[in-house]
Amino acid sequence: MTKLKSLLKAGFKMKTEIFEITDPVKDLPAILYAADVIKNGGLVAFPTETVYGLGGNALDENAAKKIYSAKGRPSDNPLIVHISDPDQASLYTYIEDPSAKLYMDHFWPGPLTLVMNKKPVIPDQVTAGLQTVGLRCPSHQVARTLIREAGVPIAAPSANLSGRPSTTEASHVIDDLNGRVDVILCQGSSVYGLESTVLDITVKPAVILRPGFITWEDLSCISRDVLQSSDSSVKDDIPKAPGMKYRHYAPKAKIILVRGDTDKASEYIRRMVKSNTDEKACVLTVNECAHEFEGLCTFDLGCLSNPPQIAANLFSVLREIDKTDTDVIYSMYLSGKGLFISIMNRLKKAAGDYIVDV
């Protein structure tokens, strides 16, 4: 037994080791070290194309328990399992739906999680006792190398404290998890900035449990038999996917979403910010509407004409607001199709569905 393995088995609290990855080939030794930590039951935060993930051996129930503990995550919130190659899916799930192969061929590697019936090799601690598991093959080179070198699938929720905005930059991970995990691999900003789309193919028609960068429109190109998520939260049952039961993605300040005609929404927000002297307020807006809030404290998500930019900026902006003494955030409700469904899913969860219609 290696020294590392004996320390991890004994529950020794290791100081978090932080490695900056500038080139996955040149910095392979750091990834190999992290893979050894995974193999020996430890936790590694690592970059993916969606958000940073907090990973542990998906075949090790004790590693799953460590993930829940490090995040402060409720144990009835299942973990997504990551593989390094689409061909590995049959090792861990029963591929019973013929459409599964179509989705894998089209969107893997990439930001799509497929919910399928799990094989017994995946412990119940990973799936919160469910007989289904969310499986994903990321496209990020560091993530795939880490999984491949670990030689096991990696269970990985987002690398943030439970309920907080997800981590899209290495600094976010360090803020939340330094001292709570064994290794943090850092490599710039996430490309997409939103967690993967979760598609449940154990039911007919298939249901989007969590919208992400892969939209209903994208999935409908493969099969018209896909239902858009309702955005409703699971109250009592164990959810099949993360982000369905609890308030998620939330900054320290409360968020109030203002929905309606742009002029009326802007006027309402201006009035509320100026009249509310008991709380320090800011406005979360987009480039096209920023002029409506001149003189107020504003945070710009990007351009309405560029929804991928808004998606990529969302969690970073919420974390930027966290660095201020803001008490309440008034946010424009961004209506629309496609990626706007995913963006508003995150904002509504962060707001606890606190929406004002004007």
Summary of the structure (lengths in Angstrom):
residues: 358
radius of gyration: 20.4
end to end distance: 64.4
largest distance: 66.7
contacts: 1280
relative contact order: 0.14
helix: 33%
strand: 20%
